[in-house]
């Protein structure tokens, strides 16, 4: 973990951006409870990266089982103080998967790396914005789940970029890329970044990021964060180029086959 990055504020801001059906708290933990596909909205996460007591596991399991949900924990890797907890998880049959990088930046740097004036910002998510998540190249079930959560976030701007001219596969005015920026806990959290596959490679994601960075500056917010799958090297490279730095990597701990509870 990077010194000076407040874990609790990022985790609370994360759930503000993708509000699950319910949230329970245990000392030092948030338990996000949701039947959708968004991992952050359906996993238990610690509010600090200090030493963890594995005796909390039965209480976490009971909470998820009471909702009829698979038990999922979202934990940082290579972090001193988590060894006993992860050993206890392995003993209970849990395995880690889906490493995800948390990154943070100064919004001013992000804003300076694009042309925010090319992007439309709205405080309400429009149908054109939502359709991108359900369109060609994306899992429609996952898209519906993400739209459902992002739509009910408070204090959020929904960003979209329309083609300024015809491109192969699209006409001027078509929505090419979307995302959202949620303001909570002193952060702007960047979520739901999507560029339609046929329009990738034109720098549209950079423009979205710049627009959200400019909005953060306008609101007096001086820190922004995002989460990106560790194996998505292209996205991580883009985010690094516009000013984001690594904070920590987390993985999801879950028993194999547990998602059958959602069927």
C-alpha positions in Angstrom: 0.0 0.0 0.0 1.2 3.5 -0.8 1.7 5.7 2.3 -0.8 8.5 2.7 -3.6 6.7 0.8 -6.5 6.3 3.2 -7.9 2.8 2.7 -11.2 3.3 4.6 -12.1 6.4 2.6 -11.5 4.7 -0.7 -13.5 1.6 0.2 -16.4 3.7 1.4 -16.2 5.8 -1.7 -16.2 2.6 -3.8 -19.5 1.4 -2.4 -21.0 4.9 -2.8 -20.3 4.6 -6.5 -21.7 1.1 -6.9 -24.3 1.0 -4.1 -25.2 -2.7 -3.3 -28.6 -3.8 -2.2 -27.4 -3.8 1.4 -24.3 -3.0 3.4 -23.5 -4.4 6.8 -20.6 -3.4 9.0 -18.4 -5.3 11.4 -15.5 -3.7 13.3 -13.0 -2.8 10.6 -15.0 -4.3 7.8 -17.7 -3.4 5.2 -19.9 -6.2 4.0 -21.4 -5.4 0.6 -24.4 -7.6 -0.2 -25.8 -7.7 -3.8 -26.9 -10.4 -6.2 -25.4 -8.7 -9.3 -22.1 -9.3 -11.1 -20.0 -6.4 -9.8 -17.4 -7.9 -7.4 -16.9 -4.7 -5.4 -20.6 -4.6 -4.6 -20.8 -8.2 -3.4 -17.7 -8.8 -1.3 -16.5 -8.1 2.3 -13.5 -5.7 2.4 -11.3 -4.6 5.3 -11.2 -0.9 6.2 -7.5 -0.9 7.0 -4.5 -2.9 5.9 -3.1 -3.6 9.3 -3.0 -7.0 11.0 -6.3 -8.9 10.6 -7.9 -11.3 13.0 -9.2 -14.5 11.3 -11.8 -14.9 14.0 -14.0 -12.5 12.0 -14.5 -15.1 9.3 -17.5 -16.9 10.8 -19.3 -13.6 11.3 -18.7 -12.6 7.6 -19.8 -16.0 6.4 -23.0 -15.9 8.5 -23.9 -12.5 7.1 -23.6 -13.6 3.4 -25.4 -16.9 4.1 -28.3 -15.0 5.7 -28.8 -13.2 2.4 -28.4 -16.4 0.4 -25.2 -15.1 -1.2 -21.8 -16.6 -1.9 -19.2 -15.5 0.6 -16.6 -13.4 -1.1 -13.7 -11.4 0.5 -11.7 -8.7 -1.3 -8.2 -8.6 0.2 -4.9 -6.9 -0.7 -2.0 -9.0 -1.7 1.6 -8.9 -0.5 0.4 -7.0 2.6 2.0 -7.8 6.0 -0.7 -8.6 8.6 -2.9 -10.6 6.3 -1.0 -13.9 6.4 -3.0 -15.5 9.2 -6.3 -14.5 7.6 -5.4 -15.8 4.1 -4.1 -19.1 5.6 -7.4 -19.5 7.4 -9.3 -18.8 4.2 -7.2 -21.5 2.4 -8.0 -24.0 5.2 -11.7 -23.2 4.7 -11.5 -24.0 0.9 -11.3 -20.4 -0.4 -9.1 -19.6 -3.4 -8.0 -16.2 -4.7 -8.8 -14.9 -8.2 -9.2 -11.7 -10.3 -6.3 -9.5 -9.2 -7.3 -5.9 -9.5 -5.1 -2.8 -9.3 -6.2 0.2 -7.2 -4.7 3.4 -8.7 -4.8 7.1 -7.5 -4.0 10.5 -9.1 -4.2 14.2 -8.8 -7.3 15.3 -10.8 -5.3 18.3 -12.1 -2.8 16.0 -13.8 -5.6 13.9 -15.2 -7.4 16.9 -16.6 -4.3 18.2 -18.3 -3.9 15.1 -20.4 -7.0 15.4 -22.6 -9.6 17.7 -24.0 -12.5 17.8 -21.5 -14.6 20.1 -23.7 -15.2 17.2 -26.1 -17.2 15.3 -23.4 -20.8 15.6 -22.2 -21.3 15.5 -18.4 -24.7 14.9 -16.8 -26.0 14.3 -13.3 -28.5 11.8 -14.7 -27.6 8.7 -16.7 -29.3 8.8 -20.1 -30.4 5.9 -22.2 -27.7 6.4 -24.8 -25.1 6.2 -22.0 -26.6 3.0 -20.6 -26.8 1.3 -24.0 -23.1 1.2 -24.4 -22.8 -1.2 -21.5 -25.4 -3.5 -23.1 -24.0 -3.3 -26.6 -21.7 -5.3 -28.9 -18.5 -6.4 -27.3 -19.8 -6.4 -23.7 -21.6 -9.0 -21.5 -25.2 -7.8 -21.4 -25.9 -9.5 -18.0 -22.9 -7.7 -16.5 -23.8 -4.5 -18.3 -27.3 -4.5 -16.8 -25.9 -5.1 -13.3 -23.4 -2.3 -13.7 -26.0 0.1 -15.0 -28.3 -0.7 -12.2 -25.7 0.1 -9.6 -24.1 3.1 -11.3 -27.6 4.7 -11.8 -28.4 4.7 -8.2 -25.1 6.3 -7.0 -25.5 9.7 -5.5 -23.4 12.8 -6.3 -22.2 11.3 -9.6 -21.5 12.7 -13.0 -22.1 10.5 -16.0 -19.8 11.2 -18.9 -20.2 10.3 -22.6 -18.3 11.2 -25.7 -20.1 11.3 -29.1 -18.3 11.0 -32.4 -17.5 14.4 -33.9 -17.4 12.9 -37.4 -18.2 9.6 -39.2 -15.9 6.7 -38.4 -15.9 3.1 -39.7 -18.9 1.5 -38.0 -20.4 4.8 -36.7 -21.9 8.1 -37.6 -21.2 11.5 -36.2 -23.3 11.9 -33.0 -23.1 8.2 -32.0 -22.0 7.6 -28.3 -18.5 6.1 -28.5 -17.4 6.0 -24.9 -18.9 6.4 -21.4 -18.0 6.4 -17.7 -18.9 7.9 -14.4 -17.3 9.9 -11.6 -18.7 9.6 -8.1 -17.8 12.2 -5.4 -17.6 10.7 -1.9 -15.4 10.6 1.1 -13.2 13.4 -0.4 -12.4 11.4 -3.5 -13.6 11.2 -7.1 -14.0 7.5 -7.9 -13.8 6.7 -11.6 -16.1 3.8 -12.6 -17.7 2.1 -15.5 -15.2 3.1 -18.2 -16.3 1.7 -21.5 -15.3 2.4 -25.1 -17.3 0.6 -27.8 -14.8 -1.9 -29.4 -15.1 -0.5 -32.9 -14.0 3.0 -31.6 -11.0 2.0 -29.5 -7.6 3.5 -30.3 -8.9 7.1 -30.8 -8.1 8.4 -27.3 -11.7 8.6 -26.2 -11.0 7.2 -22.7 -8.4 9.9 -22.2 -10.9 12.6 -23.0 -13.4 11.1 -20.5 -10.8 11.0 -17.8 -9.8 14.6 -18.5 -13.4 15.8 -18.3 -13.9 14.0 -14.9 -10.6 15.5 -13.7 -11.8 19.0 -14.6 -15.0 18.4 -12.8 -13.1 17.3 -9.7 -11.1 20.5 -9.8 -14.3 22.6 -10.1 -15.6 20.9 -7.0 -12.4 21.3 -5.0 -11.6 17.6 -4.9 -7.9 16.9 -5.0 -7.7 13.1 -5.2 -9.1 10.5 -7.5 -9.0 6.8 -7.7 -10.0 3.8 -9.9 -9.8 0.1 -10.0 -8.7 -1.9 -13.0 -8.1 -5.6 -13.6 -4.4 -6.3 -13.2 -4.3 -8.2 -16.5 -5.8 -5.3 -18.5 -2.4 -4.0 -19.4 -3.7 -1.6 -22.0 -6.0 0.2 -19.6 -3.3 0.3 -16.9 -0.9 1.8 -19.3 -3.4 4.4 -20.3 -4.2 5.3 -16.7 -0.5 5.6 -15.9 0.0 7.9 -18.9 -2.7 10.3 -17.6 -1.2 10.5 -14.1 -2.4 7.5 -12.1 0.0 5.6 -9.8 -0.5 2.2 -8.2 -1.8 2.0 -4.6 -2.4 -1.7 -4.0 -3.6 -4.9 -5.7 -6.5 -6.9 -4.3 -7.9 -10.3 -5.1 -11.2 -11.9 -4.5 -11.3 -14.9 -2.1 -14.1 -17.4 -2.7 -14.9 -21.1 -2.6 -15.0 -22.7 -6.1 -18.5 -23.0 -7.4 -20.0 -20.8 -4.8 -21.6 -18.6 -7.4 -24.2 -21.3 -8.0 -26.1 -19.7 -5.1 -26.9 -16.9 -7.5 -28.5 -19.1 -10.1 
